Amino acid sequence: MTDIAENTPAPAFDLATDGDGRVSLDGLKGKNVVLYFYPKADTPGCTTEGQDFSALIDRFAAANAVVIGVSRDTVKKLDRFKAKHDLKVVLGSDEDGGVVTESWGVWVLKKLYGREYMGIERATFLIDGQGVVRRAWRNVKVKGHAEEVLAAVEAL
């Protein structure tokens, strides 16, 4: 597993997004970036997390921050997920080989009911306008997480 350390350069990313868009770290220079990884669109925890970040999107924007949720779902699925739950965050798709989820160290071995499988660890990274990782949250618990991330962004 890649360990993304705080105060080190963020690994590059370039992703297809909902709405047939693209988002890249290079394209966001000068902005704070909240990059959160979630296992699967339209599941309970992932939906709550997206809604929590969306509810605070104006405050993130006021702090010069862009919020991007990343999964290995297809863009088509992300479009449905975003529309169904009225999400305000950018949703990135890492379906083509998982380059981004692997470079960020969130493609991990998971266990559920004794079964082992590979999946996305729920994790969030705060990247400053110069492309440096300022905070890393691993094995995130959804409740209260968006508020905690917002406080960290506002403290930059």
Summary of the structure (lengths in Angstrom):
residues: 156
radius of gyration: 14.3
end to end distance: 27.6
largest distance: 44.7
contacts: 494
relative contact order: 0.24
helix: 32%
strand: 31%
